Amino acid sequence: MKFVSRALFYICFLAYLPLKAQNVTLTGTIYDYATYYVSSFDPQTGASDFQLFRYTLSSDSYPVWIKVTFRATMLSPALGINTETAILDLYTSPFLLENDIILDNRDLSTTTTELRDLTGAPINLSVFIQDVIDVADLNAMLSSIMTTGRLADGNYTFQFGVASGSTESACESASPIFETRTIIVESPSAINLEYPGGALSDTSLLEIFTTYPLLVWSSSSCNRCASFVRVAEFNPSVHSSMDEAIQDERRLPFDQAQEWENIGIVNSYQYPLSGALPLEYGKVYVWQVKHELTTTAGSDELLSSIYAFRIQDVASGTTTTSYHPIVQILQQVLSEDQFNSLFGPSAVLDGFSPSGTYRINGDSDDLSAAISLLSQITNGTASITNVEVQD
C-alpha cells in the first residue's frame, strides 16, 4: 500500500489546471509526456527526479489557510479493471500562507514536513491518505509495472481540490473547489510499414512504377510522437543486408551528416522533389521509420523494420506510368488483363487517382488502412472475391 501512496502521489498532479477557491489562485504548467515510467519515482520516499509540474499558489489577501486534496482513479481494461477504481485519495492538513508559494513535484513527497514560500519562510505541512487501491487491483498494477516499468494503458482521472479560509477551522470545514481531468495513458505500438516494399528476398514482387513514391506506415497510440524517415540504395555488390545499406549513404536525408529526416507527426510521406537525392529506375532501395517520444525518463526511440522496394526499369518494356500508390498495388494484385481493362489506355479508369476518401466494408477509413488491406491480398493472407466499378 505504501508504494502506491507514495509513487502515485505525483501522478495526481497531472490534473492540475488553473482554478480558484475563494480568494486563492493556482496557476502553472503541466509537462506532458508520451509515456509515464514508474521507475522515475522513488518508492521509498515518493520523490521524483524529473519535472512533472510547477505551479504558483497565491491569494489576493494574506494570511490565508489552505487545504489541498488529491484523488486518482483508473479504468484499465488491460489490467481487467473495467469500472472506475480508486488508486489514491489523499489530503493535506490546513497550512497557513503568508506569501505566494511555488509547488514543484520535485519538492514534494508523502514524507514532506516543510515547504518554503517565495520569501524563504518555512511552512509546516502534512499529507494524509484517505483511500488506496484494492489489494487485487494493486497486485495487477504492480505486476504490469514490474513487467514494463510504466503505468498500464488506461484512462486515469485526477481531481485536484483547494479549500481556503480565514482560520484553520474555517479552512478545515470549507468545501474544496475541484478541477477534474482524464489522461489517456497509451504505450506506442510497433511501427508497421505498409507501402512500398517488403522483405528483400524477392524484389520482383516489390516493384513500383514511380521515382517519387508515397511511403506509408501505421502505428497506433503515438499522437505525440515525432516521425523520422530515411531512404538508401541497396547495392548487392556492396551491401550484405538491408541494415548495412540503410546505414550507408542515404538518398534521404540529403545531408549525410543527418541520419534521419524529421517529418513531424504523420503516418505517410511523399518522397520529395527537392531536398533529397533522386531515386532511379531499375534500382533497389530500402527505407525505415523512427518515432521519438518524450517520456518521464527522457527521450525514447521506436524503430520500424526495414522494407525494400525496386523501381521498375524503363528498359524492361513495361509501362512506367507513375500511378497513385493504391493503383500501383492494384497493378500487382490484379492480373495484367484485369488491370489493363480498368486502368489501361482508354479504359474506364485511365488516369484515375483516388480522391482520398476510402471505405472498407462500408466504413470510412484512411489511406494506410486501404494499403494495408491490399498488401494482405498481395502477400496471400487475403483474397479478392469480387471487383465492382462505380461511377
Buried (B, 14 or more C-beta within 10 A) or exposed (E): EEBBBBBBBBBBBBBBBEBBBBBBBBEBEBEEBBBBBBBBBEBEEBBBEBEBBBBBBBBEEEEBBBBBBBBBBBBBEEBEBEEEBBBBBBBBBBBBBEBBBBBBBBEBBBEBEEBEBEEEEEBEBEBEBEBBBEEEBBEBBBEBBEEBEBBBBBBBBBBBBBBBBBEBEBBEEBEBBBBEBEBEBBBBEEBBBBBBBBBBEEBEBBBBBBBBBBBBBBBEBBEBBBBBBBBBBBEEEEBEEBEBBBEBEBBBBEEEEEEBBEBEEBBBBEBBEEEBBEBEBEBBBBBBBBBBBBBBBEEBEBEBBBBBBBBBBEEEEEBBBEBBBBBBBBBBBBEEEBBBBBBBEEBEBEEBEEEEEBEEEEEEBBBBBBBBBBBEBBEEEBEEEEEEEEE
